[in-house]
Amino acid sequence: MIKVAALYKFSQIADPQALSIDIKTFLSTNNIYGTILVGEEGLNGTISGKENNIDNVIIFLKKIAGFKDLDIKYSYSDKNPFVRLKIKLKKEIVTIGDTSVNPNINSGTYVDPKDWNDLISDKDVLLVDTRNDYEVSIGSFKNAINPETKTFREFPKWVSDLDVSEEKKKSMKVAMYCTGGIRCEKASAYMKSSGFENVYHLKGGILKYFEEIDHSRSLWNGECFVFDDRVAVKHDLSEGSYDMCHGCRMPITDYDKQSTEYERGVSCPNCFHVKTDEQKSRYKSRQKQVDLAKSRNQKHIGQRQKAT
C-alpha cells in the first residue's frame, strides 16, 4: 500500500533554491515520488511512497523553520499514483497571478471541518468553490457557487465582476473551499485585499473534510478530483470512478469512453474538436510508448500529472 500526502503551508522562505536542493536530496534518498513547489511564500505539493518513508519526509519537512504546523492530508493507493519526483522553484506556490497577494500577511479565517457544515448551512453565507470548472463538474458542496474558471488565474476577474457594493463587502459572509486548502486560503487573501471583511475558508480543504467528517453527516455531493493518476477520490478517500483523458487532462466517465470521439491517450468528447491533427498524432506516438513500457513492466516517464 502506498501512502499519499498532500501538503502545503504559506511561510516565508529566505532561500528557496537552497531549500529545494535539500528537499530533493532527502526525498530522493527515501524513494519518494510526486511534486513539491518551493517559493518565497512557502511549500505546496503532493508526494507518495512507502508509509515509513513518507513519515520520515514529513518529520524532515516539519523541521524546516516556519513549517512545524505544515498542513497535511493523507490517503492511500494500491499503486503509486506518481511516476517520478519533481521539485520546482516557483514565484507563487499556487498561481493567482498577483504576487502582491500574501496569505502570510492577511488571509481569511480558518474553519475546521467539524464546524464547516454549520457555516455553509447558513442561508446568508456565499459559498464559493475556488477550484477549476472541470474539478467542480464531478463533485461539490451543496449550493456552492461555481465561478466557472479554467485556471486559478481567472479567480481575480470573477471577484472583480461581482456586483457587490463596498458597504456590502463589509457585512456579507463568504466561505470558500478547494481540494487541499491552499487555493481557498490564497483566494481568501485576495478577497480580503479587495475589501471583503468576513471571509472564511475550509482548513485542509475537501480532503481534510473527507478525513474527519463521517459520510452520514457529509454535505458533499460526488467525488473529489485529485492531481495524480487516481484522478478522483470518494468520501472514504478510496480511488474514485473517473478516468482521465491524457489529451486534455479532463476527468472522463465510462460513458465518455464509449464515444467515437474517444481514443485512449489521444482525445475524448471534451477535446476531440479542439486538438489538431498534429497534436493527436503526437499523442498517439506517446501512447504507444506508454503501452510498450507497460508491457515491459516499466514506468514511462513521459506520463505527467497536472499541477494544482
Phi, psi and omega in degrees: 000134181261134177266133181244132179236116172265125189218154173191161167194136170275114177201133187299131177244123184287321183227081183302323182296313179297318180295320180299324178293316179298317181296314181299318180298313183292316181293322178298318179299330182263013177056047180263142176245166178119198184225136170232129176263133181238128178211173180300333183272352177147204182235149178205133177175177174225131182228162180214157179169186176297148189304313182293329178289318176299317179299319178297319181294318180297319176300316179298312183295323181290343178278349176292135182304124179094358185239022179300323181256042176310133180279121186227137173236131183251148170207177184227154180218145179293332179227161182292121183281359177236154183251350180198173178254132177226126173245118188240137172275131183223147173293322176233133179281346165215123197269108174258348176088011180220100184289353177281344178284117187229099179297341177293339182257315185208117175215178182287186182268128175297141172236119179294150180308324182294339181257356187294316182302317180297318181296310186281352175276351177285120184295344180270359181268130174274110183264121187238128174271115185269009179275175180282159187304319182292334176286316181297330185297338182252000177172149179193170173282148180304131176070015179284146175275134175259110179293351177059044177269144176272331175221161180295336178300337182277351183298316179303322179295320179299319179295316182294335180277350178295134180270077184231126180288160179298326178292318180294324179301332182283336186251329185289149178259133179237126177242133184230154179211163176207192185296305185240001176107344187283319181292318181290332176292316179289323177297323179294323177295321179295317181293324176297319179291342180266005175106353178283131187258328184253081186243130182233151176216147185288115181293122181084355176067195182300320183297320177290325175299317178298321180297318193257340185254124179298144183303329181293339180254002188287141172254015180269139176242126176098208180242170181244122177294136175233155189266058175206186187290353174285337180072309181210158174232153177271179183299331178275009179069013172280162182299138184279191187261000185266151170252182179230137172281120181278002173276319182236356178068021179271148174290138180227155181258173175299326178296318178301324184285350175275350182289148175291346180271359178263130170222123186306125179080358187238305185202167176212176179302337180285332188233357185306319186270356181250344177276137180282164177300324180295319178295315180298321178296319180293320180293325178296318179296319179298317181296324177298319179293322177298313181296321180295316179297320180295320180296336178264006182060041179242160173270138177263110188288353177284344176293146185219153177253146180278133181281156179285000000 
